[in-house]
Amino acid sequence: MEKRRLGFWEIWNLSFGFLGIQMGFALQNANASRILQIFGADVHSLSWFWIIPPLMGLIVQPIVGHYSDRTWTKFGRRKPYFLVGALLAAVGLIMMPQAGIFTSLLPALWIGAGFLMIMDASFNIAMEPFRALVADLLPSDQRTLGYSVQTVLIGIGAVIGSWLPYALSNWFGVSSEALPGEVPLHLIFSFIIGAAFLVGAVMVTILTTKEYTNEELLSFELPENRVVEEEKARIWDIFTDFAKMPKTMRQLAWVQFFSWFGLFGMWVFTTPAIAHHIYELPLSDTSSATYQKSGDWVGIIFGVYNGVSAIIAFFLPFIAKKIGRKTTHAIALVIGGLGLISIYFVSSPNMLIVSMIAVGVAWASILAMPYAILAGSIPARKMGVYMGIFNFFIVLPQIINAIIGGPIVKYLYGGNPIFALVTSGVAFLIAAVCVLKVYDVDDKTELINAKN
């Protein structure tokens, strides 16, 4: 028995919730550093606050993957996690920029960091099951399309989230000014709108997508691969599954490590780097109108790279079919790496758009190709937990960067965060070399070579 081939709009709907998740995630990525600096964090300690998101991913995603593999309810297998994650993330989005109202309990900086933790843990609860859902519902020859459509939706959501503060301030007249230590109104409204959109988008997937039952999924596996497991979920099985991870997953681990080490550096240090390197502001300036202008512009260029990724994602299945998924991913990473390095040579804010177009090419591939390559090597019954374990190789490099990134900027780079972006570009280039060594199970050319 084979899985039913889905139409384009069915594939679109099954990942539509990711649009809302990424809208919230983009608001976090483009503005969390700015909000934390407003609350009193200095540029050298920013990466330490940003250790919270990957740490939440390290803890939450494998657990969610493990249990979502074994969650069989009348509401679905993955859907309960979408909904719970979306609701909790919405709370974090609404409250983080308003942490100042809790100053009678704790300093705003620590309250803000706490809501950042809640927000990111919740994003992780919702994200991992969306990755697994594509693999659950699509036959192997549609998975590249499935993850590419998911990337398109991620890009659209990220553009909306990244551009929202700029749009509210410049198009709708919402104030972007605030007293020192206070978050501007346009940021507060942006996070509230993002929370509402997140919940609504996830509900679209929940209401339009039907999941397979346990029995149906078993029928799709080859007889020799069918394993009837105990229904009782044992959390320590995650460690056993980790030790038995497929060869392809081990090889992709290095690709993911360097890719996400680079991405984390970009997310953390772009705002202070642009303010200092392009707008020539002192690193201590976090409240001037020019600083807010530079922060809004970072949102714009982050929207650019996400928008480009949405466009490129449409072409990824066709490119990968012609030259292979590994080569496609390697080329995209090289383009993105050169884009990040080029920021050092930019002197005009408008030229940053060119650099971010290149980053968008890499981002599109990072969100699609590794998962498309990985899915063919994972048993259907273990799809959720292995997608969660795969997240180790996304969050560990971020945790490492979070620990060493600030000290490197302070002591090695003389306090200049622009060099953190150059380092991120070099990390992309290393990832491009690593991906060429990966074994793609679904690549017919590699199967022929393996037999020979």
Secondary structure, DSSP 4 states (H G I P E B T S, - for coil): --PPPPPHHHHHHHTHHHHHHHHHHHHHHHHHHHHHHHTT--GGGHHHHTTHHHHHHHHHHHHHHHHHTT--BTTBSSHHHHHHHHHHHHHHHHHGGGGGGGTTTS-HHHHHHHHHHHHHHHHHHHHHHHHHHHHHHS-GGGHHHHHHHHHHHHHHHHHHHHHHHHHHHHTS-------TTS--HHHHHHHHHHHHHHHHHHHHHHHH--PPPHHHHHHHS-GGG-----SS--TTHHHHHHHT--HHHHHHHHHHHHHHHHHHHHHHHHHHHHHHHTS---TT--SSHHHHHHHHHHHHHHHHHHHHHHHHHHHHHHHHHHH-HHHHHHHHHHHHHHHHHHGGG--SGGGHHHHHHHHHHHHHHHHHHHHHHHHTTS-GGGHHHHHHHHTHHHHHHHHHHHHHHHHIIIIISTT-THHHHHHHHHHHHHHHHHHTT---TT-HHHHHHHH-
